[in-house]
Amino acid sequence: MPEQTVTDNALSAEDTKLVTLARHSRTRVGAAEGAAVRDQDGRTYAAASVTLPSLTLSALQLAVAHAVSSGATKIEAAAVVTGAAELESAGLAAVRDLAADAPVYLAGPDGSLAGTVL
């Protein structure tokens, strides 16, 4: 996982909501990963990874794109639910485009927190 990783199972209610939204996005379509982000106004955006012959986007990239296309200018926090052991770098880069210090929570398919990238 890039940058500093912190393992801490204590999430605020709003951050727990991000993990829940990401988990449900992943499950709903049977995707490899789900993600959710919260913008500067507290609005949330959730997405699942997309793999097509002509387009591949991580769930986090798509959630950030959805936020930006809806007018978000800053990301306060993000969550990714995946079976992977590490956060993929392209999605993290998309979050960092809007916030250098937003925490990104990495959770397993059951929603348990694996770590936080700060």
C-alpha positions as a LaTeX table, in Angstrom:
\begin{tabular}{lrrr}
\hline
Residue & $x$ (\AA) & $y$ (\AA) & $z$ (\AA) \\
\hline
Met1 & 0.00 & 0.00 & 0.00 \\
Pro2 & 1.48 & 3.39 & $-0.93$ \\
Glu3 & 2.29 & 6.12 & 1.57 \\
Gln4 & 1.75 & 5.69 & 5.31 \\
Thr5 & $-0.48$ & 2.82 & 6.36 \\
Val6 & $-2.15$ & 2.83 & 9.73 \\
Thr7 & $-4.15$ & $-0.08$ & 11.08 \\
Asp8 & $-6.90$ & 1.14 & 13.37 \\
Asn9 & $-10.37$ & $-0.35$ & 13.65 \\
Ala10 & $-12.00$ & 2.82 & 15.02 \\
Leu11 & $-13.90$ & 4.67 & 12.28 \\
Ser12 & $-16.30$ & 7.56 & 12.69 \\
Ala13 & $-19.93$ & 6.99 & 11.72 \\
Glu14 & $-19.39$ & 8.91 & 8.47 \\
Asp15 & $-16.32$ & 6.85 & 7.56 \\
Thr16 & $-18.15$ & 3.63 & 8.42 \\
Lys17 & $-20.86$ & 4.78 & 5.99 \\
Leu18 & $-18.22$ & 5.04 & 3.25 \\
Val19 & $-17.10$ & 1.45 & 3.87 \\
Thr20 & $-20.73$ & 0.28 & 3.84 \\
Leu21 & $-21.48$ & 2.08 & 0.56 \\
Ala22 & $-18.31$ & 0.68 & $-1.04$ \\
Arg23 & $-19.14$ & $-2.82$ & 0.13 \\
His24 & $-22.69$ & $-2.68$ & $-1.24$ \\
Ser25 & $-21.52$ & $-1.25$ & $-4.57$ \\
Arg26 & $-19.10$ & $-4.16$ & $-4.96$ \\
Thr27 & $-21.66$ & $-6.77$ & $-3.97$ \\
Arg28 & $-24.54$ & $-5.35$ & $-6.03$ \\
Val29 & $-22.76$ & $-5.95$ & $-9.36$ \\
Gly30 & $-20.33$ & $-8.68$ & $-8.34$ \\
Ala31 & $-17.32$ & $-6.46$ & $-9.04$ \\
Ala32 & $-13.76$ & $-7.02$ & $-7.87$ \\
Glu33 & $-13.89$ & $-3.86$ & $-5.79$ \\
Gly34 & $-16.21$ & $-1.14$ & $-4.59$ \\
Ala35 & $-15.37$ & 2.37 & $-3.47$ \\
Ala36 & $-17.01$ & 5.43 & $-1.99$ \\
Val37 & $-15.83$ & 8.99 & $-1.47$ \\
Arg38 & $-17.13$ & 11.95 & 0.53 \\
Asp39 & $-16.73$ & 15.45 & $-0.87$ \\
Gln40 & $-16.30$ & 18.86 & 0.76 \\
Asp41 & $-20.06$ & 19.23 & 1.23 \\
Gly42 & $-20.54$ & 15.80 & 2.81 \\
Arg43 & $-22.06$ & 14.27 & $-0.32$ \\
Thr44 & $-21.09$ & 10.66 & $-0.99$ \\
Tyr45 & $-20.44$ & 8.89 & $-4.27$ \\
Ala46 & $-20.10$ & 5.13 & $-4.66$ \\
Ala47 & $-18.91$ & 3.00 & $-7.57$ \\
Ala48 & $-17.75$ & $-0.46$ & $-8.52$ \\
Ser49 & $-14.78$ & $-1.34$ & $-10.70$ \\
Val50 & $-15.42$ & $-1.52$ & $-14.44$ \\
Thr51 & $-13.68$ & $-3.92$ & $-16.79$ \\
Leu52 & $-14.71$ & $-3.73$ & $-20.44$ \\
Pro53 & $-12.73$ & $-4.49$ & $-23.59$ \\
Ser54 & $-12.35$ & $-0.75$ & $-24.22$ \\
Leu55 & $-12.40$ & 0.65 & $-20.68$ \\
Thr56 & $-10.94$ & $-0.35$ & $-17.33$ \\
Leu57 & $-11.44$ & 1.81 & $-14.25$ \\
Ser58 & $-10.87$ & 1.01 & $-10.61$ \\
Ala59 & $-13.79$ & 1.60 & $-8.28$ \\
Leu60 & $-11.91$ & 4.45 & $-6.61$ \\
Gln61 & $-11.13$ & 6.15 & $-9.93$ \\
Leu62 & $-14.80$ & 5.93 & $-10.89$ \\
Ala63 & $-16.04$ & 7.21 & $-7.51$ \\
Val64 & $-13.70$ & 10.21 & $-7.75$ \\
Ala65 & $-14.78$ & 10.85 & $-11.36$ \\
His66 & $-18.43$ & 10.71 & $-10.29$ \\
Ala67 & $-17.75$ & 13.23 & $-7.52$ \\
Val68 & $-15.87$ & 15.59 & $-9.84$ \\
Ser69 & $-18.53$ & 15.35 & $-12.55$ \\
Ser70 & $-21.06$ & 16.38 & $-9.90$ \\
Gly71 & $-19.06$ & 19.47 & $-8.92$ \\
Ala72 & $-16.85$ & 18.23 & $-6.08$ \\
Thr73 & $-13.59$ & 20.13 & $-5.69$ \\
Lys74 & $-12.24$ & 18.29 & $-2.66$ \\
Ile75 & $-12.36$ & 14.76 & $-1.26$ \\
Glu76 & $-12.60$ & 14.51 & 2.54 \\
Ala77 & $-12.26$ & 10.71 & 2.78 \\
Ala78 & $-12.53$ & 7.55 & 0.70 \\
Ala79 & $-13.00$ & 3.83 & 1.23 \\
Val80 & $-12.22$ & 0.83 & $-0.96$ \\
Val81 & $-13.57$ & $-2.67$ & $-0.38$ \\
Thr82 & $-11.55$ & $-5.32$ & $-2.14$ \\
Gly83 & $-10.02$ & $-8.74$ & $-1.81$ \\
Ala84 & $-6.63$ & $-7.29$ & $-2.75$ \\
Ala85 & $-4.01$ & $-6.79$ & $-0.07$ \\
Glu86 & $-3.02$ & $-3.33$ & $-1.30$ \\
Leu87 & $-4.69$ & $-0.21$ & $-2.57$ \\
Glu88 & $-4.19$ & 0.32 & $-6.29$ \\
Ser89 & $-2.12$ & 3.37 & $-7.15$ \\
Ala90 & $-4.28$ & 4.91 & $-9.91$ \\
Gly91 & $-7.27$ & 5.32 & $-7.60$ \\
Leu92 & $-5.11$ & 6.76 & $-4.85$ \\
Ala93 & $-3.64$ & 9.22 & $-7.36$ \\
Ala94 & $-7.16$ & 10.35 & $-8.31$ \\
Val95 & $-7.97$ & 11.03 & $-4.64$ \\
Arg96 & $-4.65$ & 12.89 & $-4.22$ \\
Asp97 & $-5.53$ & 15.12 & $-7.19$ \\
Leu98 & $-8.26$ & 16.58 & $-4.99$ \\
Ala99 & $-6.83$ & 16.12 & $-1.48$ \\
Ala100 & $-3.27$ & 15.52 & $-0.38$ \\
Asp101 & $-4.32$ & 14.49 & 3.11 \\
Ala102 & $-7.63$ & 12.63 & 2.75 \\
Pro103 & $-7.60$ & 9.24 & 4.46 \\
Val104 & $-8.32$ & 6.26 & 2.23 \\
Tyr105 & $-9.66$ & 3.26 & 4.13 \\
Leu106 & $-8.96$ & $-0.21$ & 2.76 \\
Ala107 & $-11.42$ & $-2.89$ & 3.82 \\
Gly108 & $-11.89$ & $-6.55$ & 3.04 \\
Pro109 & $-14.99$ & $-8.00$ & 1.37 \\
Asp110 & $-16.62$ & $-8.46$ & 4.80 \\
Gly111 & $-16.14$ & $-4.75$ & 5.54 \\
Ser112 & $-13.40$ & $-5.24$ & 8.11 \\
Leu113 & $-10.81$ & $-2.48$ & 8.04 \\
Ala114 & $-7.38$ & $-3.65$ & 6.80 \\
Gly115 & $-5.65$ & $-0.27$ & 6.96 \\
Thr116 & $-5.70$ & 3.41 & 6.21 \\
Val117 & $-3.55$ & 5.28 & 3.72 \\
Leu118 & $-2.85$ & 8.83 & 4.89 \\
\hline
\end{tabular}
